[in-house]
Amino acid sequence: MDIETIDKICKDLPYVKEEIKWKSDLVYMIAKKMFCIVDLEAVPMSVAFKVSNEDFDEISNGPNFKPAPYFAQHQWVTVVDTNRISLVELKTHIKTSYELVKAKLTKKALRELDG
């Protein structure tokens, strides 16, 4: 999986912005809330995203996954090697992360997205 593919998956979702944080992390956000992080310096490339509370233990202990450093307490997981995950599975996880983060936005933040 390359960065262009992940970029397209994220940017196909409404209201998405991106920026570089912490020197080498490409962060995708909705209303300034992160839902996907790509470590641009990791070899192989890794990607992190939020999962539901119910799915965290199962996903984070699965093959090619681990709890995301610094973010695991908020139910984030990391795909260790993006070359070892299917496009369909990655799209599903990123969209789920987006929806989980969007669901926590305030009514004001949601209104401002349209403004």
N, C-alpha and C positions, 0 to 999 in steps of 0.2 A: 504494500500500500504506500502510495507517495503522498506528499504534502498537498499536491494539487487536488487529489481525490478527497482528502479530508476537508480541505478548504471548500470545495464544492458542496459536500454534504452539509456543512455548517451554514454556508451562505445561502443555500436553498431554503433555509428556514426564515420566517419573517422576522424583521427588526434586528438582525444580527449585526453586531459590530465586532471588530477584532483589534487587538493591540499586542505589542510585545511587553511582557512583564518579566521581572527578575532576570534580566539580561538575555535569556535565550528561550523563553517560553512564549509561544504564540497562543494567545488566550481569546476564545470566542465567548461573547457575552450577549445577553438580552437585558436591556435596562441596567447596564453596568454590573450585572450579576453573571458570574462565570458559569458556563455549562460544559466547556470542553477546553482542554489544555494539551498542546502538542509541545514536547520537548525537542526543540530544533537541533540540539547538540547530541542527543542520545543516539547511539549506534548499537543495535538497530533502533529505528525511530519508535517512540512510545507515545501513547495518547491516554489521557485521563478524563474521566467523566463521572457524574453523579449517578448512583443507582438508588433504587428504593430501599428503605430500611429492611423490608422483608427479603430482598434479594442480595443484600450486601455480603453476608457470610458465604453463601453458595458461590456467587460470582467471584469474589475476591480470593477464594481458595481454589478456583478452577484452573485448568491448564492455561498458561500464557497470561494469567491475571495475577495481580497482587494488590493489597490495600495501597492506596495512593499516599506517598509520603506527605505529611503535614495535613492532608485533607481526609484521611480515612475516618477520623472522628465525625465527619459530616457525610459519611457513606459515599466516598469517592473511591474508585478503583482505577488501576493503571493496566492497560494492555502493554505487556512487556515488549512484544515484537509485532508491529502492525502488519508484517508480512505473513503472520501466522493466524490471521483472523479473516473471515470471509467479509466481503463487501456488505452483504445483507446483514450479517450480525453487527458489524460496526455501525451501519446506518441505524439499525434498531436501537442500539445503545445510545448513540448520540441524540437521536430524536427523543428517546425516553428521558435523557438527562435534561434536554431543553424543556420538555413539558414539566418535569419535576421542578425546575428552577422557575419557570414561568408561573406555575401554580402558586408559588410562594410570594409573587410580586404583590405589592399593595395595589389597591384600586387606583390610587393616584398615579403610580408608575405605569400601570396598564393604559390609563387615559393618555399619559404623555407619549406613549409609543405611537399613538395615532396623530398626535399633535405636531 
